[in-house]
């Protein structure tokens, strides 16, 4: 395949050529990274035909792939919280003792948190007040309600609670479930990846899952993958008829406004991206670990965008001709009618 053919297949498999239902898009892509919820919602919006910016009961938010917050399908709890999963957790993110609280005290407050959520007191502030009323000290609060996890994360990691998919920090109990076995879950995740991110390289998959290339190779032999070479690299994919895939009949869209932490950026080794020129790498992947919302023009990143108040601010990485600027402005106005579009 040529690089353009690879892009078309990837774009279609990621539902960027023909939108899917929210449920299908979220499930196919193994969830959407959601440190900032607005990014995940935008990534879903541009891939679906039935998106509504309100809580959907079939969506959940918790720490999954790469140990980062993702929005995913509730029915996939057994998959993402499978047996043997290993996230790098700090002592405060477990139900064991740490330097600020004893194990017995942590378990005591964990039960209070669960009971409060079940009773409808589900906000972070409400849970803090309930624990304080039961004797939580300021030092214990530093662990229990650590801003990057704490006991909230510990309860998420063991599948007792998850975040409500909304901007306000609230939580809900997880439904009862039986975790999938580790091997079965990893094989299913690889199947989804090579079906809906493919064609992709082994390095791409290792980057996406935060795992070793040897592990990716061990699962490839058990999947119905085909391969193709392009520019000295081998790409693997599960073709149409084996669980989904692209037919390659559409062209690359003139302009797409990708989300921050978009799967099209996170799904592939960033230094080998088909879409992101090397000279623009730090314009999208900054040194603070943030992945900026990218402007994709004819299949190539040319800048980034930001919504601010009633405006959409566009930052271009290099001068563009009038025709290209008009394509970008037109696509922005179509996506955000009523907002002012401006170059900065």
C-alpha positions as CSV (number, residue, x, y, z in Angstrom):
1,X,0.0,0.0,0.0
2,X,1.0,3.6,-0.5
3,X,1.1,6.0,2.5
4,X,-2.2,7.6,1.2
5,X,-3.9,4.2,1.1
6,X,-2.7,3.4,4.6
7,X,-4.1,6.8,5.8
8,X,-7.5,6.1,4.1
9,X,-7.8,2.7,5.8
10,X,-6.8,4.1,9.2
11,X,-9.2,7.0,8.9
12,X,-12.1,4.7,7.9
13,X,-11.3,2.2,10.6
14,X,-11.3,5.0,13.2
15,X,-14.8,6.1,11.9
16,X,-13.4,9.4,10.6
17,X,-14.8,8.9,7.1
18,X,-18.1,7.3,7.9
19,X,-19.4,8.1,11.4
20,X,-20.7,5.2,13.5
21,X,-22.9,5.1,16.6
22,X,-21.4,6.4,19.8
23,X,-21.5,2.9,21.3
24,X,-19.6,1.4,18.3
25,X,-17.0,4.2,18.0
26,X,-16.1,4.0,21.7
27,X,-16.0,0.2,21.8
28,X,-14.0,-0.2,18.6
29,X,-11.3,2.3,19.7
30,X,-10.8,0.7,23.1
31,X,-12.2,3.8,24.8
32,X,-11.0,7.4,24.5
33,X,-8.4,9.0,26.7
34,X,-10.1,11.4,29.1
35,X,-7.8,13.3,31.4
36,X,-9.7,16.3,30.1
37,X,-13.3,15.1,29.4
38,X,-13.9,17.6,26.7
39,X,-11.2,16.0,24.6
40,X,-12.8,12.6,24.8
41,X,-16.3,14.0,24.0
42,X,-14.9,15.8,20.9
43,X,-13.2,12.6,19.7
44,X,-16.5,10.8,20.1
45,X,-18.5,13.6,18.4
46,X,-16.4,13.7,15.2
47,X,-16.7,9.9,14.9
48,X,-20.4,9.4,15.5
49,X,-23.8,10.3,14.1
50,X,-25.8,10.1,17.3
51,X,-23.6,12.1,19.7
52,X,-25.4,14.0,22.5
53,X,-23.4,16.1,25.0
54,X,-25.1,14.5,28.0
55,X,-24.4,11.6,30.3
56,X,-24.9,8.2,28.7
57,X,-25.6,5.4,31.1
58,X,-23.7,3.0,28.8
59,X,-20.4,5.0,29.2
60,X,-18.0,4.9,32.2
61,X,-14.8,6.7,33.0
62,X,-11.9,5.1,34.8
63,X,-8.2,4.2,34.6
64,X,-7.6,1.7,31.8
65,X,-5.0,1.5,28.9
66,X,-1.6,2.9,29.8
67,X,-3.0,3.5,33.3
68,X,-4.7,6.7,32.1
69,X,-8.3,7.9,32.4
70,X,-10.5,6.7,29.6
71,X,-14.2,6.9,28.7
72,X,-15.3,3.3,27.7
73,X,-18.4,1.1,27.4
74,X,-19.9,-0.1,30.7
75,X,-20.2,-3.6,29.1
76,X,-16.4,-3.6,28.7
77,X,-15.6,-3.4,32.4
78,X,-14.6,-7.1,32.5
79,X,-12.2,-6.4,29.6
80,X,-10.5,-3.3,30.9
81,X,-10.4,-4.5,34.5
82,X,-9.2,-7.9,33.5
83,X,-7.3,-10.3,35.8
84,X,-3.5,-9.6,36.0
85,X,-3.7,-6.0,34.8
86,X,-0.7,-4.1,36.0
87,X,-0.8,-0.3,36.4
88,X,2.0,1.6,38.1
89,X,0.2,2.7,41.3
90,X,1.6,4.9,44.1
91,X,1.0,3.7,47.6
92,X,-1.9,6.2,48.0
93,X,-3.6,4.7,45.0
94,X,-4.0,1.3,46.7
95,X,-6.0,0.1,49.6
96,X,-2.8,-0.7,51.5
97,X,-1.1,1.6,54.1
98,X,1.0,4.5,53.0
99,X,3.0,7.2,54.8
100,X,-0.1,9.2,55.7
101,X,-2.7,6.6,56.7
102,X,-2.8,3.0,58.2
103,X,-4.4,0.2,56.1
104,X,-7.3,-0.2,58.6
105,X,-8.1,3.5,58.5
106,X,-8.0,3.5,54.7
107,X,-10.4,0.5,54.5
108,X,-12.7,2.2,57.0
109,X,-13.0,5.3,54.9
110,X,-13.3,3.3,51.7
111,X,-16.4,1.7,53.1
112,X,-17.8,5.1,54.0
113,X,-17.1,6.3,50.4
114,X,-19.0,3.3,49.0
115,X,-22.0,3.8,51.3
116,X,-22.2,7.5,50.5
117,X,-22.1,6.9,46.8
118,X,-24.8,4.3,47.1
119,X,-26.9,6.7,49.1
120,X,-26.6,9.4,46.4
121,X,-23.8,11.5,47.9
122,X,-21.6,11.0,44.9
123,X,-19.6,14.3,44.5
124,X,-15.9,14.5,45.5
125,X,-16.7,17.4,47.9
126,X,-19.6,15.5,49.4
127,X,-17.5,12.4,50.0
128,X,-14.8,14.5,51.7
129,X,-17.3,16.0,54.1
130,X,-18.7,12.6,54.9
131,X,-15.2,11.3,55.7
132,X,-14.4,14.4,57.7
133,X,-17.5,13.9,59.8
134,X,-16.3,10.4,60.6
135,X,-12.9,11.6,61.9
136,X,-10.7,11.9,58.8
137,X,-7.7,14.0,59.7
138,X,-6.0,16.5,57.3
139,X,-3.1,14.2,56.9
140,X,-5.3,11.3,56.0
141,X,-7.2,13.5,53.6
142,X,-4.0,14.1,51.6
143,X,-3.9,10.3,50.9
144,X,-7.6,9.5,50.6
145,X,-8.4,12.4,48.3
146,X,-5.1,12.9,46.6
147,X,-5.8,15.0,43.5
148,X,-4.3,12.5,41.1
149,X,-6.0,9.4,42.5
150,X,-6.0,8.4,46.1
151,X,-8.6,6.0,47.5
152,X,-10.9,7.0,44.7
153,X,-8.5,5.5,42.2
154,X,-8.0,2.5,44.5
155,X,-11.7,1.8,44.4
156,X,-11.8,2.3,40.6
157,X,-8.8,-0.1,40.1
158,X,-10.7,-2.9,42.0
159,X,-13.9,-2.2,40.0
160,X,-16.1,-0.9,42.9
161,X,-16.7,2.6,41.5
162,X,-16.0,4.7,38.4
163,X,-16.3,8.3,37.4
164,X,-19.6,9.7,36.0
165,X,-19.0,10.8,32.5
166,X,-19.5,14.5,33.0
167,X,-17.4,17.6,33.9
168,X,-18.4,17.7,37.6
169,X,-16.4,15.2,39.7
170,X,-19.0,12.6,40.7
171,X,-18.8,8.8,41.0
172,X,-21.1,5.8,40.6
173,X,-21.0,2.2,41.7
174,X,-19.9,-0.3,39.1
175,X,-22.3,-3.1,38.3
176,X,-21.2,-6.5,39.4
177,X,-18.9,-8.2,36.9
178,X,-16.4,-11.0,36.5
179,X,-13.0,-9.9,35.2
180,X,-11.8,-11.5,32.0
181,X,-8.7,-13.7,32.1
182,X,-5.6,-11.8,31.3
183,X,-4.7,-13.7,28.1
184,X,-8.3,-13.5,26.8
185,X,-8.5,-9.8,27.5
186,X,-5.2,-8.9,25.9
187,X,-6.0,-10.9,22.8
188,X,-9.3,-9.1,22.5
189,X,-7.7,-5.7,22.9
190,X,-5.1,-6.5,20.2
191,X,-8.0,-7.7,17.9
192,X,-9.7,-4.4,18.3
193,X,-6.5,-2.5,17.8
194,X,-5.5,-4.1,14.5
195,X,-9.1,-4.0,13.3
196,X,-9.7,-0.3,14.1
197,X,-6.3,1.3,14.3
198,X,-4.7,-0.9,11.7
199,X,-2.9,-1.0,9.4
200,X,-0.3,-0.4,12.1
201,X,3.2,-1.6,12.9
202,X,4.3,-3.6,15.9
203,X,6.0,-0.5,17.3
204,X,2.7,1.4,17.0
205,X,0.8,-1.2,19.0
206,X,3.5,-1.4,21.6
207,X,3.4,2.4,21.9
208,X,-0.5,2.4,22.2
209,X,-0.7,-0.3,24.9
210,X,2.5,0.8,26.7
211,X,3.9,-2.7,26.4
212,X,6.9,-4.6,24.8
213,X,7.0,-5.4,21.1
214,X,7.6,-9.0,22.0
215,X,4.2,-9.2,23.6
216,X,2.5,-7.7,20.6
217,X,4.2,-10.3,18.4
218,X,3.0,-13.1,20.6
219,X,-0.6,-12.1,20.0
220,X,-0.2,-11.3,16.2
221,X,0.3,-15.0,15.5
222,X,-3.2,-15.7,17.0
223,X,-5.1,-13.1,15.0
224,X,-6.3,-13.1,11.4
225,X,-4.0,-10.3,10.4
226,X,-2.7,-9.5,7.0
227,X,0.4,-7.4,6.3
228,X,1.6,-4.8,3.8
229,X,4.8,-2.9,3.4
230,X,5.2,0.8,3.0
231,X,8.4,3.0,3.1
232,X,10.4,0.2,4.7
233,X,8.0,-0.7,7.4
234,X,5.5,-3.6,7.8
235,X,1.9,-2.8,8.7
236,X,-0.6,-5.3,10.1
237,X,-4.3,-5.2,9.9
238,X,-7.4,-7.3,10.2
239,X,-9.2,-6.9,6.9
240,X,-12.9,-6.5,6.2
241,X,-14.9,-9.7,6.8
242,X,-12.8,-10.6,9.9
243,X,-14.4,-8.3,12.4
244,X,-14.5,-5.0,10.4
245,X,-12.2,-2.9,8.5
246,X,-12.0,-0.3,5.7
247,X,-12.9,-0.7,2.1
248,X,-10.7,2.1,1.0
249,X,-13.2,3.7,-1.3
250,X,-13.2,7.2,0.1
251,X,-10.6,9.9,-0.1
252,X,-8.9,11.7,2.7
253,X,-11.1,14.5,4.2
254,X,-10.1,18.0,3.3
255,X,-10.0,19.1,6.9
256,X,-10.5,17.5,10.3
257,X,-10.3,19.0,13.8
258,X,-8.9,16.2,15.9
259,X,-9.4,16.2,19.7
260,X,-6.7,16.6,22.2
261,X,-5.3,13.1,22.9
262,X,-7.1,12.0,19.8
263,X,-6.7,8.3,18.9
264,X,-5.3,9.3,15.5
265,X,-2.3,10.8,17.3
266,X,-2.1,8.4,20.3
267,X,-2.7,5.2,18.2
268,X,0.7,5.2,16.5
269,X,4.3,5.8,17.4
270,X,4.4,9.6,17.4
271,X,7.8,9.9,15.8
272,X,6.7,7.6,12.9
273,X,3.2,9.1,12.4
274,X,1.9,9.2,8.9
275,X,0.1,12.4,9.8
276,X,2.4,14.4,11.9
277,X,5.6,15.9,10.3
278,X,8.6,15.6,12.6
279,X,9.2,19.4,12.7
280,X,5.7,19.9,14.2
281,X,6.0,17.1,16.8
282,X,6.3,19.5,19.8
283,X,3.5,21.6,18.5
284,X,1.1,18.7,19.3
285,X,3.0,16.5,21.8
286,X,4.4,19.0,24.3
287,X,7.0,18.3,26.9
288,X,4.4,18.4,29.7
289,X,2.7,15.2,28.3
290,X,-0.2,17.1,26.8
291,X,-1.4,16.1,23.3
292,X,-2.9,19.2,21.7
293,X,-6.0,19.2,19.4
294,X,-4.6,19.0,15.9
295,X,-5.8,20.5,12.6
296,X,-5.5,17.8,9.9
297,X,-5.5,19.3,6.4
298,X,-5.5,16.8,3.5
299,X,-4.2,14.1,5.9
300,X,-1.3,16.2,7.3
301,X,-1.1,18.1,10.6
302,X,-0.7,21.8,9.9
303,X,-1.6,23.4,13.2
304,X,-3.7,23.1,16.3
305,X,-6.9,24.7,17.6
306,X,-8.5,25.8,20.9
307,X,-12.0,26.8,21.9
308,X,-11.9,29.9,24.1
309,X,-15.1,31.5,25.1
310,X,-17.2,32.2,22.0
311,X,-14.1,31.7,19.7
312,X,-12.2,29.0,18.0
313,X,-8.5,30.0,17.8
314,X,-6.5,28.4,15.1
315,X,-2.7,28.3,15.3
316,X,-0.9,27.3,12.0
317,X,2.6,25.9,12.2
318,X,3.6,27.4,8.8
319,X,2.1,29.9,6.3
320,X,-0.6,28.4,4.1
321,X,-2.1,29.6,0.9
322,X,-5.5,31.3,0.7
323,X,-7.3,28.2,-0.6
324,X,-6.0,26.1,2.3
325,X,-6.9,28.7,4.9
326,X,-10.4,28.9,3.4
327,X,-10.8,25.1,3.7
328,X,-9.8,25.3,7.3
329,X,-12.0,28.2,8.1
330,X,-15.0,26.7,6.3
331,X,-14.6,23.4,8.2
332,X,-14.4,25.2,11.5
333,X,-17.5,27.2,10.8
334,X,-19.4,24.1,9.8
335,X,-18.3,22.2,13.0
336,X,-18.9,25.2,15.3
337,X,-21.7,27.3,13.8
338,X,-22.2,30.5,15.7
339,X,-18.6,30.7,17.0
340,X,-16.0,33.2,15.8
341,X,-13.1,31.5,14.0
342,X,-9.8,33.4,14.1
343,X,-6.1,32.8,13.3
344,X,-3.7,33.6,16.2
